[in-house]
Amino acid sequence: MKEKHTDAHRARLLAELSRHVGEVNAIGMAELHEAVFGGTWRHRINDTKKLRELITAMRNEGVPICSVPSSCGGGYYLASAGSELRGYTERDKKRALRILSRVSRIEKISLPELLGQMRLRMEGCDAKKLA
């Protein structure tokens, strides 16, 4: 079961990221984890899971938390300008399309057909919510 993130964790994350605006000012996972949760981590994947889940939850709420891959220095930041945010979202879109393209090949249907099926399912879910 996922751990509930406290308002204090959310506030500390936003406060820390407000000091890291722009890709050139990205903060690494270790430093951000320490700022938000206090204390260090030993295992990069297991011990930082709570932070990654919190970032994902806040992104899902529309908070523009961007990231740069570790091969480029790595870290998280808030976008400094619209073009920086667009660049980040474009990378996310390309990643999502690569994954969906792979799924369509595995399911042996075209990508447009897969997207159409997904849209219909989503519209069906929305209709159920409205009922």
N, C-alpha and C positions, 0 to 999 in steps of 0.2 A: 504494500500500500504506500502511495506517495505521501511524503511528509508535508504537512501544511506549512506554508511559509508565513512567517509572522510579518506584521506591518513594520516592525523594527528592521527585519532583514530587507524588506523592500525599500525602506527609507535609506538604509545604509548603502544599498546598491546604487540607488539614484544619486545619493550624495557623492559617492566615490566616482561614479561615471561623469558627474557634472564637472569634475576636475580633469576629465579625459575626453575632451571634445576634439573630434577630428582624428582621422586614421593615424596620423603621425604621432599622436599622443596616446595610442592604444595602451591599455594596461594588461599585463599578463595574467593568466589564470591564477597563479599562486598568490600574487599580490592582491588581486581582487577578492579571492577567497578569504584571505586573512582580514581584509578590510570589512567584509560583510559578516563573516561568521566568527572572526577572532580565532586565533590559533592557526597553526600550520597544518598542512596535509602531508601524508606519507605516500599514498598511492594516487597517482595522477587521475585515474579513471574513477575508482570507487569513492575516494574522498571528496572529489569535486562534483559529484552527481547532484547534490542539493543545489549548488550554485547554477549548474547548467539547467536544471529544472526551473529554477526561479527566473533565469533569463528567458527561457522559452515561454513561461507563463506570462511574463511581462510583455514580451514581443507579441504574443497572442492577443493581448489587450491593446496593442497598438503603440507601445513604447518603442521608439526607434533605436534599439540597441543593435549596433553593427559589430561585426567581427572581421578580423583579418586572419587568414590561415597561418599556422605556425611556421610554414615554409617561408613566410614573408616577415617573420618576427613575432607574429601571433599576438592576439589580445582582443579586448573588447573596448568599444568607444561609442560615444554619441556622435551622430553625424553633425558636421559643422556647417554644411550647406546642403541645399536641395540636390545638387549634382552628386554629392558624396552619398546621400541616401539612395538616390536613383541607381548609382553604381552598385551599391550593396544589394538592392532588391533585384536588379538585373542578374547579378550572379546567382541569387537564390532561385530566380525563375529558370535560368539555364540548368541549374542543378536539378530542379524539380522535373523539367522536361526530359533531361537525360534519364532520370529514373523511370518516368512514365513511358519513355520510348523503349526502354529495356523490358518493362512489363508488357507492352504491346507485342513485342517480338516473342516473349515467352508465351503469351496467350494466343499468339498467331492471329492478331487482328491489327488493323492500321491504327496509328496514333489518333487520327481524327475520330475513328469509331470508338476507341477507348474513352476519349474525352467526352464524346457524346453520351456514352453510357454513364459515365461519372456524373455528368450534368443532370441527366434524368433522375438518377438516384438522389442527388442533392436536392433537386426540386421536389421530389417525392417526400424527402425528410422535412423540407420547409413547409410543405402543405400539411403534413401531419402535425407540425408544431402549431400551425395557425388554427387547426380544427379544435 
